[in-house]
Every structure is written in structure tokens, then in C-alpha cells.
Amino acid sequence: MPKILFIAIHRPGRSPSQRFRFEQYLTFLQQKGWQYDFSNLISARNDKIFYQKGHVIKKAFIFFKSIIIRCNDLLRASKYDVIFIQREAFFTGTTFFERRLAKSSAKVIFDFDDAIWLPNVSSANKKLEWLKDGEKARKIIAVSDLVIGGNQFLVDYALAFNRNSIVIPTTIDFKHHQIKNVKPSGKISIGWTGTATTLPYLEAILPLLVQLKLKYKEAIDFKIIVDVDKTYASLNASTTPWNRANEIEELNKIDIGIMPLPDNQWTQGKCGFKGLQYMSLGIPTIMSPVGVNTEIIEEGVNGFLANSAEEWITKISQLIDSKELRTTIGEEGRKTVKDKYSVEANKQKYLDAFNGV
């Protein structure tokens, strides 16, 4: 029975990138005869320490503990048929572990879903930015047997260093993303979900959301799901804490989902996941025409693309004004995700990738 060692930074269930890139395929792989082990660096206990400012000594302990974990992975690498590395094996700029894993008898699959060759360090660890290496992604790609990118923009980058690079999109599990009748009655809710790092994308369109609030007054409200406690008096709204346990229930309270993005190299590498989440729940979705979003959305059929302030206001207004349009767009969006961006639609590609190497 073939065996896989999954190499990741976070524990199972912690990281959206891990959850929606490979963790939701684990049961399927087992059903198809693959065994697997999981090796992560940051425990639940160390998670908060790692992403808070300061704690230098404790972070040093996590660092040296992580070296031991990865050295153990090197010692057992040849017991596996495939080593699957999600984004990176270690959180500094070194490719020491990836290069040595590639020299084992196991085949290496490298998976990534962001433009990780660009500078990107959490605010809590800015002082440690010197430990990063902008060439790291390229080096890992070059030594891998197969590279999987979340969209064509990422794979085009990978192809310059490894011709064996393919697209498998970030996917939605419809067993988890289920429509529930939990929408409060009376108001149309315009919603956004994200993290502290992407919240500025929403705040960039705050003035036009204020215009909508002035126009529709108490007929609309705003739902902002994020890991930041914040109040927006101009919208008469406060953030809703993101929680995995009730994530789907909170998303189901949204009537119109929005995903604004600036247009730059980093956002072109995004995989449109917020939009896919809305669409999977039958929520009519408006996205910026950036990167893969233009592939996901067929304008006016399964969603809308909005660039200028005028376009955002016009298209959100159209959806506010017409329940029939919300229903039609929502249904088509859900169908798009089910046909192209679901676990069910992509699981054979995933299995073929493992069998192929």
C-alpha cells in the first residue's frame, strides 16, 4: 500500500490553505488505497506565541523544536512513496529540508496557492524578515517531481523552473458548505469574510458602502466576518468573529457576497476562495476583476465583476433591488462551484497526481 508524508507548517484543521488544498482529500486518498502521515511544526499551544509580537525566547524554542521535527522527517523520508510539501517545509528562507527530501527515494510534490515568491511576512514577525529568502519558492519548485498551483498565474511562474507543473484549484467541500435557512428577515445583508491581512481590501471600498447605506438606510446591513474586533459607525456595523465551528452558519446570513481586491502581483496569485465560498452557498457574488476571478465569474450569469466605484454601487444595487436576480445569480454561482471548483469535481485530478509520480 503506497504511503504519503504530508509536510505542513500548521496542525490539521488550522490553516485554510491546508484545509482547502489537501486536507479535505485525505479520506478519499485512503479509500483509494493510500496511507498517510502528517508532520506539522506549530502546535496548538505554540500557535498564539508564534503570531504575537515579542516572545523571542519562546519563538527560539519553537524554532529549535521545529528543526528536530524536520530532521526526523529526513530520517524517515525513504519509507514513503510520496512527500507532499504544502507551501514550505520550514518557516525561514532555508530550502535545506526540501532539497534533502528531494534526494530521498520518495517523490516530492510541492503545492502552493499564493504568489509566495513575493515578500510576505506577518506583522508580528517583521523583525525576523531577514530570515526569509525571495528565491525560496523557485528553489523548491526546481527540485520537486511535481508542482501543483492553485491557478494558472501561479503555474505559469512554476513552469519557468519545472515543466511538470499543473493547476488544481482551491476547492469547496459541499459536505461542509451547506445552505441553511438562517438569514434574518427584513434586511438585505451585504457580507465579506477574510482576515486581518485582507481587511484593508474591504476598507478600500468603505466610502461606496457608506453611499449604499445612505441610499438604502435600514433596508440593508453589513456582515463583516474577520479575526479582528472592529466597529464601523458609518455602516452601523461591527465585525463578527471568525470561528470555524460556526463559519458556515454565519456565511449563510449573507444575501450578497463581495470580494474587492487591488490589482497587483500578490492578488493575481489569489485563488478566489472567498468568492467561491459565497457562491457555494448560493450567495450572489461580486468580485474585483483580478486574476482567477475573471475565470470564475461569467459576468451577469453566475456573478458580477466590479472595478470602479460606480460599478460596485450599480451592481450591488441591482442585487439589493431584485430578489429574483439574487436567486438566479446565486443558483448559477453554486452550479459553477459544484461543476468546477468542488472536491467532487477535482478529486480524480488529485488522485491522478499522486498515482502519476
C-alpha positions as CSV (number, residue, x, y, z in Angstrom):
1,M,0.0,0.0,0.0
2,P,1.6,3.3,-1.1
3,K,2.4,5.9,1.6
4,I,2.4,9.7,1.7
5,L,4.1,12.0,4.2
6,F,2.3,15.4,4.3
7,I,4.7,18.2,5.3
8,A,3.0,21.4,6.6
9,I,3.6,24.3,9.0
10,H,0.3,24.0,10.9
11,R,-1.7,21.3,12.6
12,P,-4.7,19.7,10.7
13,G,-7.7,22.0,10.6
14,R,-5.8,25.2,11.5
15,S,-4.8,26.7,8.1
16,P,-7.3,27.5,5.4
17,S,-4.6,26.8,2.8
18,Q,-4.0,23.3,4.1
19,R,-7.7,22.6,4.7
20,F,-8.8,23.5,1.2
21,R,-5.7,22.5,-0.7
22,F,-5.2,18.9,0.6
23,E,-6.8,18.0,4.0
24,Q,-10.2,17.6,2.5
25,Y,-8.9,14.9,0.1
26,L,-7.3,12.7,2.8
27,T,-10.3,10.4,3.3
28,F,-10.7,10.0,-0.4
29,L,-7.0,9.1,-0.8
30,Q,-7.3,6.5,1.9
31,Q,-10.3,5.0,0.2
32,K,-8.2,4.7,-2.9
33,G,-5.5,2.7,-1.1
34,W,-3.1,5.4,0.0
35,Q,-1.8,5.6,3.6
36,Y,-0.5,8.9,5.0
37,D,1.2,10.5,7.9
38,F,1.1,14.2,8.8
39,S,4.0,16.3,10.0
40,N,3.4,19.9,11.2
41,L,5.7,22.3,13.1
42,I,3.4,24.6,15.1
43,S,1.3,23.0,17.8
44,A,-2.0,24.5,19.1
45,R,-0.1,25.5,22.3
46,N,2.6,27.4,20.3
47,D,0.3,29.0,17.8
48,K,-0.6,32.2,19.6
49,I,3.0,32.7,20.7
50,F,4.3,32.4,17.1
51,Y,2.0,35.0,15.7
52,Q,2.3,37.6,18.6
53,K,4.9,40.3,18.8
54,G,7.8,39.6,21.1
55,H,8.2,36.3,22.9
56,V,11.7,36.0,21.3
57,I,12.9,33.2,23.7
58,K,9.7,31.2,23.2
59,K,9.9,31.6,19.5
60,A,13.5,30.4,19.6
61,F,12.3,27.3,21.4
62,I,9.7,26.7,18.7
63,F,12.4,27.2,16.1
64,F,14.7,24.5,17.5
65,K,11.9,22.1,18.2
66,S,10.9,22.5,14.5
67,I,14.4,21.6,13.4
68,I,14.2,18.4,15.3
69,I,10.8,17.6,13.8
70,R,12.1,18.1,10.3
71,C,15.3,16.2,10.9
72,N,13.2,13.3,12.0
73,D,11.2,13.6,8.7
74,L,14.5,13.4,6.8
75,L,15.4,10.2,8.6
76,R,12.1,8.5,7.7
77,A,11.6,10.0,4.2
78,S,12.6,6.9,2.3
79,K,9.9,4.9,4.0
80,Y,7.3,6.9,1.9
81,D,6.4,6.8,-1.8
82,V,5.5,10.5,-1.9
83,I,6.5,13.5,0.2
84,F,3.8,16.3,-0.2
85,I,5.1,19.7,0.8
86,Q,2.4,22.4,1.2
87,R,4.0,25.9,0.7
88,E,7.2,25.2,2.6
89,A,8.8,22.6,4.9
90,F,10.3,25.3,7.2
91,F,9.2,28.9,8.1
92,T,12.6,30.6,7.3
93,G,14.2,31.1,4.0
94,T,16.2,27.9,4.0
95,T,15.5,25.1,1.5
96,F,17.7,22.7,3.3
97,F,14.9,20.3,4.2
98,E,13.2,20.4,0.8
99,R,16.5,19.7,-1.0
100,R,17.3,16.7,1.1
101,L,13.8,15.3,1.0
102,A,14.1,15.5,-2.8
103,K,17.3,13.3,-2.6
104,S,15.4,10.6,-0.8
105,S,13.8,7.7,-2.7
106,A,10.4,9.3,-2.3
107,K,8.9,11.5,-5.0
108,V,8.3,15.2,-3.9
109,I,5.0,17.0,-4.7
110,F,5.1,20.7,-4.0
111,D,1.7,22.6,-3.6
112,F,1.2,26.3,-3.3
113,D,-1.8,28.7,-3.6
114,D,-0.3,32.2,-3.3
115,A,2.4,34.2,-5.0
116,I,4.8,33.1,-2.3
117,W,7.9,34.3,-4.2
118,L,6.9,37.9,-3.3
119,P,7.8,39.4,0.2
120,N,5.1,38.5,2.7
121,V,5.8,38.4,6.5
122,S,3.3,38.6,9.3
123,S,3.3,41.9,11.2
124,A,4.2,40.1,14.4
125,N,7.4,38.8,12.9
126,K,8.6,41.8,10.8
127,K,11.9,41.9,12.7
128,L,12.6,38.4,11.5
129,E,12.0,39.2,7.9
130,W,15.8,38.9,7.2
131,L,15.4,35.1,7.7
132,K,13.2,34.9,4.6
133,D,14.5,34.2,1.0
134,G,12.7,35.6,-2.0
135,E,14.2,32.8,-4.1
136,K,12.9,30.1,-1.9
137,A,9.8,29.2,-3.9
138,R,11.8,28.9,-7.1
139,K,14.4,26.6,-5.5
140,I,11.7,24.3,-4.1
141,I,9.9,24.2,-7.4
142,A,13.1,23.2,-9.2
143,V,13.8,20.2,-7.0
144,S,10.2,18.8,-7.0
145,D,8.9,15.9,-9.1
146,L,5.5,17.6,-9.5
147,V,4.3,21.1,-8.7
148,I,0.6,21.9,-8.1
149,G,-0.5,25.5,-8.2
150,G,-3.9,26.9,-7.3
151,N,-4.4,28.8,-10.6
152,Q,-2.7,29.4,-14.0
153,F,-0.9,32.6,-12.8
154,L,1.0,30.5,-10.2
155,V,1.6,27.6,-12.6
156,D,3.0,30.0,-15.2
157,Y,5.6,31.0,-12.7
158,A,6.3,27.4,-11.7
159,L,6.7,26.3,-15.4
160,A,9.8,28.5,-15.7
161,F,11.6,26.2,-13.3
162,N,9.7,22.9,-13.6
163,R,7.9,21.7,-16.7
164,N,5.9,19.2,-14.6
165,S,3.5,21.8,-13.1
166,I,-0.3,21.6,-13.1
167,V,-3.3,23.5,-11.9
168,I,-5.6,22.1,-9.3
169,P,-7.9,24.9,-7.9
170,T,-8.5,25.5,-4.3
171,T,-11.8,23.6,-3.7
172,I,-15.0,23.6,-1.8
173,D,-16.3,20.6,0.1
174,F,-20.1,20.6,-0.4
175,K,-20.5,18.3,2.6
176,H,-19.3,21.2,4.7
177,H,-20.6,24.2,2.7
178,Q,-24.3,23.5,3.0
179,I,-27.1,26.0,2.5
180,K,-29.0,26.7,5.8
181,N,-32.1,28.8,6.2
182,V,-30.6,31.2,8.9
183,K,-30.9,34.6,7.1
184,P,-32.6,37.1,9.4
185,S,-35.8,38.5,7.8
186,G,-36.4,42.1,6.8
187,K,-32.9,43.3,5.7
188,I,-30.6,42.6,2.8
189,S,-27.2,41.7,4.3
190,I,-24.1,42.6,2.3
191,G,-21.2,40.4,3.5
192,W,-17.5,40.0,3.5
193,T,-15.2,37.4,5.1
194,G,-11.4,37.5,5.5
195,T,-8.5,38.0,7.8
196,A,-6.7,41.0,9.4
197,T,-4.3,41.0,6.4
198,T,-7.1,41.3,3.8
199,L,-9.3,43.6,5.8
200,P,-7.7,46.7,4.1
201,Y,-9.1,45.4,0.8
202,L,-12.6,45.8,2.2
203,E,-11.8,49.1,3.8
204,A,-10.7,50.5,0.5
205,I,-14.3,50.4,-0.7
206,L,-15.8,51.7,2.6
207,P,-16.8,55.1,1.1
208,L,-19.0,53.4,-1.5
209,L,-20.5,51.1,1.1
210,V,-21.4,54.2,3.1
211,Q,-23.1,55.6,0.0
212,L,-25.2,52.4,-0.2
213,K,-26.1,52.7,3.5
214,L,-27.3,56.3,2.9
215,K,-29.3,55.2,-0.1
216,Y,-31.0,52.2,1.4
217,K,-30.8,53.1,5.1
218,E,-32.4,50.4,7.3
219,A,-33.2,48.2,4.3
220,I,-29.6,46.8,4.3
221,D,-27.0,45.8,6.8
222,F,-23.4,44.7,6.6
223,K,-21.8,41.5,7.9
224,I,-18.0,41.5,8.2
225,I,-16.6,38.2,9.3
226,V,-12.9,38.6,10.4
227,D,-10.4,37.8,13.2
228,V,-10.4,41.5,14.2
229,D,-12.7,43.3,16.7
230,K,-13.7,46.5,15.0
231,T,-16.7,48.8,14.6
232,Y,-17.7,50.8,11.6
233,A,-20.0,53.6,12.8
234,S,-20.7,54.9,9.3
235,L,-22.2,51.5,8.4
236,N,-23.8,50.9,11.8
237,A,-21.8,47.6,11.8
238,S,-19.4,45.7,14.0
239,T,-17.3,42.7,12.9
240,T,-18.4,39.1,13.6
241,P,-15.5,37.0,15.0
242,W,-14.4,34.3,12.6
243,N,-14.9,30.8,14.1
244,R,-14.5,27.6,12.3
245,A,-17.3,26.0,14.3
246,N,-20.0,28.4,13.1
247,E,-18.3,29.8,9.9
248,I,-20.9,28.3,7.5
249,E,-23.8,29.4,9.7
250,E,-22.5,33.0,9.7
251,L,-21.9,32.9,5.9
252,N,-25.4,31.8,5.4
253,K,-26.7,35.0,6.9
254,I,-25.2,36.9,3.9
255,D,-27.5,37.9,1.0
256,I,-24.8,39.5,-1.2
257,G,-21.2,38.5,-1.0
258,I,-18.4,40.9,-2.0
259,M,-14.7,40.3,-2.7
260,P,-12.9,43.6,-3.5
261,L,-9.2,43.3,-4.4
262,P,-6.4,45.7,-5.6
263,D,-4.8,44.6,-8.8
264,N,-1.2,43.6,-8.1
265,Q,1.1,40.6,-8.4
266,W,0.2,39.3,-5.0
267,T,-3.6,39.5,-5.6
268,Q,-3.2,38.0,-9.1
269,G,-1.9,34.9,-7.3
270,K,-5.1,34.6,-5.2
271,C,-7.4,31.7,-5.8
272,G,-10.7,33.4,-5.4
273,F,-11.6,31.4,-2.3
274,K,-13.8,34.0,-0.6
275,G,-15.9,34.3,-3.7
276,L,-16.1,30.5,-4.1
277,Q,-17.4,30.2,-0.5
278,Y,-20.2,32.7,-1.2
279,M,-21.1,31.1,-4.5
280,S,-21.1,27.5,-3.0
281,L,-23.9,28.7,-0.6
282,G,-26.0,30.2,-3.4
283,I,-25.0,33.8,-2.4
284,P,-24.8,36.1,-5.4
285,T,-21.3,37.4,-5.6
286,I,-19.5,40.5,-6.8
287,M,-15.7,40.3,-7.2
288,S,-12.9,42.6,-8.5
289,P,-11.8,41.5,-12.0
290,V,-8.4,40.4,-10.7
291,G,-6.6,37.2,-11.5
292,V,-8.6,34.0,-11.4
293,N,-11.7,35.9,-10.5
294,T,-12.2,36.6,-14.2
295,E,-12.2,32.9,-14.9
296,I,-14.6,32.1,-12.1
297,I,-17.2,34.7,-12.9
298,E,-19.2,34.9,-16.1
299,E,-20.5,38.4,-16.0
300,G,-24.2,38.6,-15.3
301,V,-24.7,34.9,-15.4
302,N,-23.1,33.4,-12.2
303,G,-22.0,36.6,-10.6
304,F,-20.7,40.1,-11.3
305,L,-17.3,41.8,-11.7
306,A,-16.8,45.3,-10.5
307,N,-13.9,47.6,-10.9
308,S,-14.8,51.3,-10.4
309,A,-16.8,52.7,-7.5
310,E,-19.7,53.3,-9.9
311,E,-19.7,49.6,-11.0
312,W,-19.7,48.4,-7.4
313,I,-22.6,50.7,-6.4
314,T,-24.6,49.8,-9.5
315,K,-24.2,46.1,-9.3
316,I,-24.8,45.8,-5.5
317,S,-27.9,48.0,-6.0
318,Q,-29.2,45.7,-8.8
319,L,-29.0,42.8,-6.4
320,I,-30.5,44.7,-3.5
321,D,-33.4,45.7,-5.7
322,S,-34.2,42.3,-7.1
323,K,-34.8,39.1,-5.1
324,E,-35.3,37.3,-8.4
325,L,-31.8,38.3,-9.6
326,R,-30.3,37.3,-6.3
327,T,-31.8,33.9,-6.6
328,T,-30.9,33.4,-10.2
329,I,-27.3,34.5,-9.9
330,G,-26.9,32.6,-6.6
331,E,-28.1,29.3,-8.2
332,E,-25.8,29.7,-11.2
333,G,-22.9,30.5,-8.9
334,R,-23.5,27.4,-6.8
335,K,-23.6,25.3,-10.0
336,T,-20.3,26.8,-11.2
337,V,-18.6,25.8,-7.9
338,K,-20.1,22.3,-8.0
339,D,-19.0,21.7,-11.6
340,K,-15.5,23.2,-11.5
341,Y,-14.3,24.1,-8.0
342,S,-15.6,21.4,-5.7
343,V,-13.8,18.5,-4.1
344,E,-16.0,16.1,-6.1
345,A,-15.1,17.7,-9.4
346,N,-11.3,17.7,-8.7
347,K,-10.7,14.6,-6.6
348,Q,-9.8,12.4,-9.6
349,K,-7.2,15.0,-10.6
350,Y,-5.8,14.8,-7.1
351,L,-5.6,11.0,-7.2
352,D,-4.0,11.1,-10.7
353,A,-1.3,13.5,-9.4
354,F,-0.3,11.0,-6.7
355,N,-0.5,8.0,-8.9
356,G,1.3,9.8,-11.7
357,V,4.5,10.5,-9.7
